């Protein structure tokens, strides 16, 4: 009877610790031998990952004897020529400046797939790309661009610990398929970016610094600076001019906390404003088959980032607000107020109106933050992928507008009747909450206008493909064209 305990717990692993899959693939004549030129950081990580994925790896070095200790023993380290001759697919893990030193390998690499993993020093807008340059140096090889978006660290750790997608491009579909297969087997997801002409774009990818966030973040910063200065003038400069007493202690918390909700609300309104513009433009044009202006296109695609910036400001505002009573200044003010009341003989300072204002305003704020959190969570790709289109638009559009309504209500209740008090207009400047309400109110009114049945019906028709300028008639089979009068009801 076979000894149960001698069986490995994990199927596929032999006693010696190596995997059967590895053994099988090494003996499989269809598994390509992978060559790597260069013995630097990238080469070492790549070699380890390839060996772990069951490939036979041969590394080509200018000085193999010096580099052999850097690689696991399963990896063969030899001269560049030997590696190029033995390998079926060759990764060029050498800086692009040194690509030309490899031309002596031209005949050995002819007919083989070369994977260019190189990155340029910065964004290269004019081309040619490193991969195109390599392809010119080796016209008889098939160059595939890829793996440059992975760091040596990601390769070493494996796909579970970082980026999984690997953009690839190349002119030979056979070579590209081969590299895609290798990529899959290493646990990454290849993303086909087309021909080698896309290699410039692929090379530039690691150099982009949050390109889709630039405008929303800039917008958030500009709004913050504006509201901060506005509140600074009202809260710090005005008392200084009026009483000669500066309230500079308000700068780090109070003025910041007065500015953050303003930015959050305006940013949230900016999420829904481009949708309104798009709807009104479509109504005006009477078609959806006309391109929006570029600025609107870009704005529409940046709505998620605007929303997340709004969420960031709202969360920070909530944290600041919770910390307000912890400050020494708040405690002094409270005890001074109590003392003044005792001095004035006031026994009960309870003010029903103030109490209600506060209860409602805090409640609306919490609700708005809750809805914004929901929007933020569902905008994460891993969560969004679990929702169908209807669920996603329901949350992002309908609940998003609910968030805008509650956030607007939060600001309106905060303002209450203060907007009508002359004391709230220092230097004849309206309070910031009045200023802030303009855009959200405009967006909400626009949304209400779009909900009017006549407008909504026309927009619905346009979004189903109806065009005002095209006299197309849909006739059901057997229906006659009557008197040449156009019936556009089904269009
Ligand atoms: P590295 O550590 O400097 O290694 C480069 C290797 O190129 C050297 O070890 C050297 O190996 C070889 N080489 C061949 N001919 C050469 C020559 N004429 N002059 C100098 N070296 C020569 O660089 P690396 O970080 O591994 O990067 C290699 C390539 O991968 C680069 O194109 C880089 O853009 C790309 N890449 C790197 C990373 C990363 O995280 N490191 C990420 C993405 C892409 P021998 O002396 O043994 O021949």
Boltz pocket constraint, residues with backbone or C-beta under 6 A from the ligand:
constraints:
  - pocket:
      binder: B
      contacts: [[A, 37], [A, 38], [A, 39], [A, 40], [A, 41], [A, 42], [A, 43], [A, 60], [A, 61], [A, 62], [A, 63], [A, 67], [A, 92], [A, 93], [A, 94], [A, 95], [A, 96], [A, 98], [A, 101], [A, 117], [A, 118], [A, 119], [A, 120], [A, 147], [A, 148], [A, 149], [A, 150], [A, 151], [A, 152], [A, 153]]
      max_distance: 6.0
